[in-house]
Each structure stands twice: as C-alpha cells, then as structure tokens.
Amino acid sequence: MRRQLNTLYVTTEGSWLYKDGENLVLEVEKEVRARLPAHMLESLVCIGRVSVSPPLLGFCSSNGISICYLTAQGCFLARVEGPVSGNVLLRREQYRRSDDPAKCAQIVRNLLAGKIHNQRAVLARGWRDHGEKLTDVAAFERALARLKRIPYRLLQEDAVDTLRGLEGEAAQVYFGVFDQLIRSGSPLLRFGGRNRRPPRDAFNALLSFLYTLLTHDCRSALETVGLDPAVGFLHRDRPGRPSLALDLAEEFRPLLGERLALSLINRKQLNERDFRYVENGTVLLKDDARKTVLVAYQERKREQLQHVFLGEKVDIGLLPYLQAQLLARHLRGDLDAYPPFLWK
C-alpha cells in the first residue's frame, strides 16, 4: 500500500529548500525549520514565495519526486518533473480512446455517474445531519429526486456533449440547494452559487483551493500508473491543462471538496476573518487559513471508507491511485468498463 502523507506542502513565505545528502532541508531566514529524508516524498507543493535549490530540483527530477508551484491563493503556476515514465502502449490506447467519440462517451458516462451519485450522497448526509434546520425542505427533496434520476438518463446518451449537458444540469440542481447545508450565521460565508477565476465569495475561495489540492493528487496518481494527465475524456484538451486529472477529480470533488468545505465552516474551523476581501471583488484565503485547510485535507485523507467495486475499506488518500489503476486496467482491456468511485 502507498502512504498518503508523502506530499510536503510548504506555505511559509521566503522558505528556502535545499538538498543535504539524502535529506531535504527547509530553511527560513537562515534558520533550519525542518529536515526529512527525501526518499519518503513523492511530491512537493510550494505555495507562495518558496525557493528550491538547483541540486534539489535535479535530485527530485531524477527520483520521481514532482514539484508543484502554486500562488499564495492556491492557483497553479508550474510543475517540475523528470522523464515521463509509463507504458507507451497504454498511453497510445488512451489517445485512441480520447479521439473515438463512442469509446470516449463510455468512460465519460461512468465518470459522471460516479460524480452525480456522490453529489447526491453529500445532500443526503446533510439531510440526515441537519434535516430539521433546512430552510426549504420541498426544494431539497426535489433536488435529491432529480439527482437520483439523472444517472439513469446518462445511460440513454451516447454523445459526450449531451453528457456534459447533463452534468451541468446536475450541478445546477446540486448547488441550487447547497447553501441550506451551511450552518454559519455570517452572511459572508453563505453560498450563492459556484463562481471562480476569481472566486467572489469565501465559500468559493475555499472550494477552489481544495480543488487545486485534489487535482494535484489526481495528476500524481495518473502519472504513477503511466497515464498522460493532459489527455482527458470529459474535459477538452487545452495547452497546459491536465484534462485527465480534472476528469478523475470530478468523482472526488463532493467528498474532498464540498463536504470538507462544509465541515470546516460548520465546525467553525474557519470564519469570515480567515478570508481577505479585495477591492475588485476577489476573495482569498489568508495564510493561516490555508494551513488550517491543508491540515484538514491531510487528516481527511487518513480516514477510511468502503470501496464498492473492490469490496474493502481503503484510506481516502489512496482513492485517486486506485481509480487511476482501474482506469488503466480498463484501457488495457482487463475490465469491460471503468468502475466509478461511489461514496456510500
């Protein structure tokens, strides 16, 4: 089994990372703050103004340790990695499937079935936990019913664009009642709908940061099994976009995105003072708040749940790797279809 705490997040402004023997050393203002064996790492995420020495860059590239650079707000900047590994035959099959509308639709259909099932699971758990506090019970019941029907409609469609339309319909239904699950009394923490680039309210700023972390994990998982994270099925190919990583992340967004964001707000681990409000309407997480989110994200990855297809309990942090392996097995012909992750 893999460790899921093998990603090092560096958030302190002005940090300097360098190699000392087989160790990675973190220094701030010429004071050593941390030292750990490099062989324990699989990826390094630098958030904000963080510098990495050239010898450490070379060491990481040679040893399969990816380095990802994010802005202080969690937006992706760049990724440094060594030579591409993996089975070229697997990648060639991935490219063929992506270019074949019928075969592409088969994978997209299952990805979206998993995502919409998990969206409904978030609402159902919210109903169980806070049913007596919902402000519009009828609307919530209608949303649950529609999200139950949409996966069946996916089975009747063969065009990827039509499947994308059903995904958009599900998102509108899901996020249309999502605000009822937020228990905070602060108007600054309410959710009026999904917005991004830039996020214009605190909850969307939190979601965007969590989605960035999740996409990083999904990209690492795909590269580990030999798939090309840039060539997807649901998301169209664009230069610099990790389309397949975004595809894979869709199934986990309800669990590691929306559900975790709800927990952070409802448990008062974050409040309106943890966000910075810019004059142009942009809302950003403050430095200490990002650290709180990172700790919660890593703790959530240690939790276990039942994997429906495998029939056993697994750590949440392993799910992207397991789903990447299942996708690779499907592309190789070992599985007739891609089995989506279903949250129970």
LINCOR-V183432 format. One record per run of one state. SS is the DSSP state (a for helix, b for strand, c for the rest). FROM is the first residue (numbers start at 1). TO is the last residue. Records with the same first field share a line. If there is no record, write none. Layout:
SS=FROM-TO  FROM-TO
//
This chain:
c=1-6  11-14  21-22  29-30  41-42  48-49  53-53  63-65  71-75  81-87  100-100  134-136  155-159  177-177  182-186  190-201  226-242  267-271  278-282  286-286  303-303  308-311  333-344
b=7-10  15-20  23-28  31-37  43-47  50-52  66-70  76-80  275-277  283-285  304-307  312-315
a=38-40  54-62  88-99  101-133  137-154  160-176  178-181  187-189  202-225  243-266  272-274  287-302  316-332
//
